[in-house]
């Protein structure tokens, strides 16, 4: 019914995973802002542990997991390990930035995620940016720039 109304409802498992990951990322960012008393190391470890637990649950749900696991080549394991290290480093950087920067400056850090996602989808999935994506990007960057101007103290 929702799709017949024109709502962008996820259509397959990958889209549901993407939606839940995005929502989880947003919730995590809010929680990080409200846990200033915890160390960046603790917050990063909590994110990594949560990722491992949720991934483990998803793998248990997957019926063909053993087949998929046996199909991963040695070279692919090295690539997966490298991606894991990069993701750990970037999540630590995000936790550090969200903890130590004011909210209107931290959003600029998070905007880089959109840039990297757009570039990666262009090169890895042959995605093209249309007018809707360009307008959305301009609105997001504009909102970030305006939020920095709105909260500045007047000069005396």
C-alpha positions in Angstrom: 0.0 0.0 0.0 2.8 2.4 0.9 4.5 2.0 -2.5 1.2 2.7 -4.2 1.0 6.0 -2.4 4.5 6.9 -3.8 6.3 6.5 -0.5 9.9 5.3 -0.8 9.5 2.0 1.2 12.5 -0.4 1.0 11.8 -3.1 -1.5 14.3 -5.8 -0.5 16.6 -7.1 2.2 19.5 -4.9 1.2 17.4 -1.7 1.3 16.0 -2.6 4.7 19.6 -3.2 6.0 20.7 0.1 4.5 17.7 1.9 6.1 18.3 0.3 9.5 22.0 1.1 9.3 21.3 4.8 8.6 18.8 5.1 11.4 21.2 3.3 13.8 24.0 5.7 12.8 21.8 8.7 13.4 20.7 7.4 16.8 24.3 6.6 17.8 25.4 10.1 16.9 22.7 11.5 19.2 23.7 9.2 22.0 27.3 10.1 21.6 26.5 13.8 22.0 24.7 13.0 25.3 27.5 10.8 26.8 30.2 13.4 27.2 31.3 11.8 30.4 32.4 8.6 28.6 35.8 8.2 26.9 36.1 8.2 23.1 37.7 4.7 23.4 34.7 3.4 25.3 32.2 4.8 22.8 34.1 3.5 19.9 34.4 0.0 21.4 30.6 0.1 22.1 29.9 0.9 18.5 32.2 -1.9 17.3 30.7 -4.4 19.7 27.2 -3.4 18.7 28.1 -3.9 15.0 29.6 -7.4 15.7 26.5 -8.4 17.7 24.0 -7.2 15.0 26.0 -8.7 12.3 26.2 -12.0 14.1 22.4 -12.0 14.5 22.0 -11.2 10.9 24.3 -14.1 9.9 22.4 -16.5 12.1 19.2 -15.4 10.3 20.9 -16.1 6.9 20.3 -19.7 5.8 23.2 -19.9 3.3 25.8 -18.4 5.6 28.2 -21.4 5.6 28.1 -21.5 1.8 28.9 -17.8 1.5 31.6 -18.1 4.1 33.4 -20.9 2.3 33.2 -18.9 -1.0 35.4 -16.1 0.3 38.9 -16.3 -1.1 42.1 -15.6 0.8 42.6 -12.3 -1.1 39.1 -11.2 -0.2 39.8 -11.9 3.5 42.7 -9.4 3.3 40.4 -6.8 1.6 37.8 -7.4 4.3 40.4 -7.0 7.0 41.6 -3.7 5.4 38.1 -2.4 5.1 37.5 -3.3 8.8 40.6 -1.4 9.9 39.5 1.6 7.9 36.0 1.5 9.3 37.4 1.2 12.9 39.6 4.2 12.3 36.9 6.3 10.8 34.4 5.4 13.5 37.0 6.5 16.1 37.4 9.8 14.3 33.7 10.3 14.2 33.4 9.5 17.9 36.2 12.0 18.7 34.7 14.7 16.5 31.2 14.3 17.9 32.5 14.4 21.4 34.8 17.4 21.1 33.1 19.6 18.5 30.0 21.8 18.9 27.0 20.2 17.1 27.0 22.7 14.2 30.7 21.9 13.5 30.3 18.2 14.0 27.7 18.1 11.2 30.4 19.1 8.7 32.3 16.0 9.7 29.3 13.9 9.1 28.7 15.5 5.7 31.9 13.9 4.5 30.1 10.5 4.8 27.7 11.7 2.1 30.6 12.8 -0.2 32.4 9.4 0.2 29.1 7.5 -0.3 28.3 9.4 -3.5 31.8 8.9 -4.9 31.9 5.3 -4.0 28.5 4.6 -5.5 29.6 6.4 -8.7 32.7 4.3 -9.1 31.6 1.0 -7.6 28.0 0.8 -8.6 28.0 3.0 -11.7 25.4 5.3 -10.1 24.6 8.6 -11.6 23.6 11.8 -9.8 20.4 13.3 -11.0 18.8 16.7 -10.4 17.1 15.4 -7.2 20.4 14.2 -5.7 22.1 17.5 -6.6 19.3 19.6 -5.1 19.4 17.4 -1.9 23.2 17.8 -1.7 22.9 21.6 -2.0 20.2 21.7 0.6 22.3 19.6 3.1 25.4 21.7 2.6 23.4 25.0 2.8 21.7 23.9 6.0 25.1 23.1 7.5 26.6 26.5 6.5 23.5 28.4 7.8 23.5 26.6 11.1 27.0 27.8 11.7 25.9 31.4 11.1 22.8 31.3 13.1 24.5 30.3 16.4 27.4 32.7 16.2 27.6 35.3 19.0 27.3 38.9 17.8 30.5 40.9 17.9 30.7 43.6 20.5 
